[in-house]
Amino acid sequence: MTAQVDEKPTLERVYADLHLHIGRAENGQLVKISGSRDLTFRNIAHEAAVRKGIRLLGVIDAHSPSVQQDIAALLSSGEMRELPQGGILYRDTTLLLGAEIEVRDEGMAGPAHYLCYMPDFDAMQSFTQWMSAYMRNVELSSQRIYVTGRRLQEETRKRGGLFIPAHLFTPHKSLLGSAADSIASVLDPELIDAVELGLSADSKMAGWLQELDRYPFLSNSDAHSLRKIGREYNALLMGEPSFAELKLALAGAEGRAIVANYGLNPMLGKYHRTYCKSCGIIAEGGAVGNQCLTCGSSKLVSGVMDRIERLALQFGRKEPCVKGRPPYRYQIPLDFMPGLGQKLLERMLETFGTEMYILHEASCEALADVAGDKLAELICDARLGGVQLQAGGGGAYGKVSGIERPVRS
């Protein structure tokens, strides 16, 4: 009798963007009021699968009962199906069901947003039913729930879910950016599966804070329109795009892993540096207390870099630590490329297939044949970090201002 040999699954590299909003449901119900009305569950799936080349999505407004009606209809029609390992499959792309929830614990300086992902549709419906007793309008995105952060963690874990603090350092509604000075003062550190860096931070910046050493970092788009899907994303090594495989990748278990974070250079983020509303400029000199060094105004929007520097002085290190972390690769989305309009983008997608292929795989020569030398040069130099940037702040994105030739060995 021949002994059975367990075959190890073949692992593949999967691009994942785990923070996408829904603008409205198919019945017209608004979900994310500031989101595009084109952001429906089906449109997100189609955009990611056909145009972006992203195979794992986190749809974090799937708690809305109207969105759940859309999901049920798509499953019933056979256009999508649930995977045994968790998630909903459309073509070769998997959508994970999540919710972004606002909590303000007693003693916090402000509210914080948390991402809660459920392993299957039943668990998400159960989560919605529980939340509706503590929330004024469960239909809408990013709503306040009137329980503690720890209770939210417990209810997420009870359903087999994943719990991730959202856009960790932003000056509005984030745990370390506006709500508290430490994670442990608010949440159970054992019930956190990862942290989301946000558009204005990267691994090196977060590496100033020793409290974060135990957590994997994620870079996600927080997209409010179809075009913004994939402006930040992660490369994961996994057996298939599914909830169970994501859980293993976050834990670094059984060969699964986060192999790279792809994100904006933090200078391109809306809140990288402190911004003075009175001056109308980035407060290059920073601030003393709560006053702009340029004009003395207290009308400041705190920058992520400045906030991390203050926390580092209080709790941090003398230098950042990124040892053992996957590389954080600066990626400039096509949406940020100057001179790239919608017609040219469509022509490039017709030629190359997906945005991920254009950003990572297409040769400079092939790009130049379709988009011209200048844009091809910008895309290729962006892969090497050779682009000049103008810092963002106060709610305005930074800008790509030109090409700066990197030193090539």
Steps between C-alpha positions, in 0.01 A plus 500: 500500500645835395512767767322820418720805464343838575577733214590853598287758318668709235536852632447800274556873516168683534442875498255606774326829577303454821324835553239589238180696555158457343334822386149361464303178473319395182168620648642854523563491876801719581768317696816715496363850450839635386554202268427478129155373407675262257654315795262206522599152613485366145683795344783468753540132414501568125743793522748302709478179298496646148687832516714507814632144526438487876381158615417555868271783611373616836156657455455671833139617459363147466322537836230718337171304466443649151846385389423158643192486280727563200739226613214252548372577148844451344542167681150388403557583131827308492700805390696464824547213744623451856831323547535220759805683643313829530428784262284552192647411162448705183701367205846456655456775763381446857306758701526487879213639704586768753383809683667825606366595844548815707554477877566763761602346829481693823809716545595499131585836343286412197341204317694228321412283201544123499474244218318176581506218240270198519579151366169452316166654411318343797753645743465846346121486526533395864741789560252746345220369718712548813620849398151625418413499871786744574506715186264773379515415128655167410443566127777761482877467489738581785226560756547542876423193708424559866712227654866493600780414262572187701139386470520550123818291495331222697194491274726488193706214641185312613399477132846391386578843356810716463541834679724776360530866611447717192732774362688492830655848505268734309393817685132411470340195663802278546630317806848653525442807284218664691355271767773369733875485557522121521310197374501317833323789674191438284501149349595145591838463328444124466189546284663708225595315180680784316509878474428713194761770443293746295601704195730740689720241673730212412674216684804709591288773658300245701829334597569783745242352739598182682137423589437417133777242467266208561254588223517453123454817296247540220484769230150542354335754274197610709344555156198729464483452122564217256810669363662517846487122549858378527669835568649307796506122529692200629670202339411183688636147466205265534341181374197683361330836552272421798426603858675196650812562291505870598487399866801273447687772308448755778629247752793402278391135538546193280714684246243774442619856541480864411786527253474873422297811572439732207401850591527865422814671609363655823569843353211440259254439784243763598628532856875439483611834651330747731294756310413851613150606394585866560818499288347261251830316476687203643646611832857418402631628830247293689330633808571582861217368714202565279631809322644539151861619508436713191190699598418397856156362407354203686298391195717198425430160346754267656727314258560127533878540496483766771264287710729196478798715598314615811403143592857385439630758745251370756507123442728428207852427395803698399465360148231303315507120486378311192705184556310190392230696320415458133622782275280807466513597135399849397244470226355791306154401372412582142242742639786717632697505175493847340391495138304174523137566404210257481529432126868416521439284808235302310742451210771375737260259670388366161865433415639370830195360678515628859644787701713258703664379177568857387653598834708186555558305179474698176834594344592863457519449124150352482362778720662765280339351188155556652538795738799690365853535632427752779229301678682170448811653653301622800339158563830317471695746713227482765584128535850606607393781730626765260216751516493848657206561732328793664375418851129492581323623813179639640282274285677568167698223331864547415599522135743344257712792389757339273768237454808474714748254359586227753857379522517174308766245577 
